Amino acid sequence: MKNTAFLMLSLLSLATAFAQDKVLTKTGKVTFEASVPSFEEVKANHKAVTCILNTKTGEIASLILVKGFQFKVALMEEHFNENYIESDKFPKATFKGKIENFDWDKITAQPQDYTIKGKIELHGKSKDVVLASKIKKSGNGIEITSNFTLNPEDFDIQIPSLVRAKVAKNVAVRLDFILL
């Protein structure tokens, strides 16, 4: 009986220690904007993005269910899902990468500049990216923010000629994650 109790306590301690090597969020925020001056705003928000970070290695991964992007105009959201991103065929976007020179013990409450290198997969295509990011301590976890641009052509996302002048060639993306 003592051996069983000791084994259970050891496994619980090991699981707790392992869990401390990872922080995550299921409420990350991603915003993108492809607006062009003098035309209707092309902007969407997603507030249920999953992201996990290994605090020992700096490896990071994120998952977005693309139907979760919300636009101000319902018709724009419908066109985004059906005609551009084809969310029934390509329901998710992913990112896998690593934060360069990441050291959990050196993260402070003041934002610091970091580079995240990785691969974005969207619309069935992959692209290597380098993201300039700000990282800081936030309570028991960390906050990661980044602004970068993506080109729809890199992911074989076709913008019909009828609306091409109304949509920016490069899409501005912002991510805000608080991982605990």
DAFEN-V340080 format. One record per backbone hydrogen bond with DSSP energy under -1.0 kcal/mol. CO is the residue of the C=O (numbers start at 0). NH is the residue of the N-H. If there is no record, write none. Layout:
# DAFEN-V340080
CO|NH / CO|NH
This chain:
# DAFEN-V340080
0|4 / 1|5 / 2|6 / 3|7 / 4|8 / 5|9 / 6|10 / 7|11 / 8|12 / 9|13 / 10|14 / 11|15 / 12|16 / 13|17 / 14|18 / 15|19 / 17|20 / 18|21 / 20|54 / 22|52 / 23|179 / 24|50 / 27|48 / 28|175 / 29|45 / 30|173 / 31|43 / 32|171 / 33|167 / 35|38 / 41|33 / 43|31 / 44|69 / 45|29 / 48|27 / 49|62 / 50|24 / 51|60 / 52|22 / 53|57 / 57|98 / 58|53 / 59|96 / 60|51 / 61|94 / 62|49 / 63|92 / 64|67 / 65|68 / 69|44 / 72|76 / 73|77 / 74|78 / 75|79 / 76|80 / 77|81 / 78|82 / 78|83 / 79|84 / 80|86 / 85|88 / 85|89 / 90|65 / 92|63 / 93|120 / 94|61 / 95|118 / 96|59 / 97|116 / 98|101 / 102|105 / 103|106 / 107|136 / 111|134 / 113|132 / 114|99 / 115|130 / 116|97 / 117|128 / 118|95 / 119|126 / 120|93 / 121|124 / 124|121 / 126|119 / 128|117 / 130|115 / 132|113 / 133|144 / 134|111 / 135|142 / 137|140 / 140|137 / 141|178 / 142|135 / 143|176 / 144|133 / 145|174 / 147|172 / 149|170 / 150|153 / 151|154 / 151|156 / 152|155 / 159|162 / 159|163 / 162|165 / 163|166 / 170|149 / 171|32 / 172|147 / 173|30 / 174|145 / 175|28 / 176|143 / 178|141
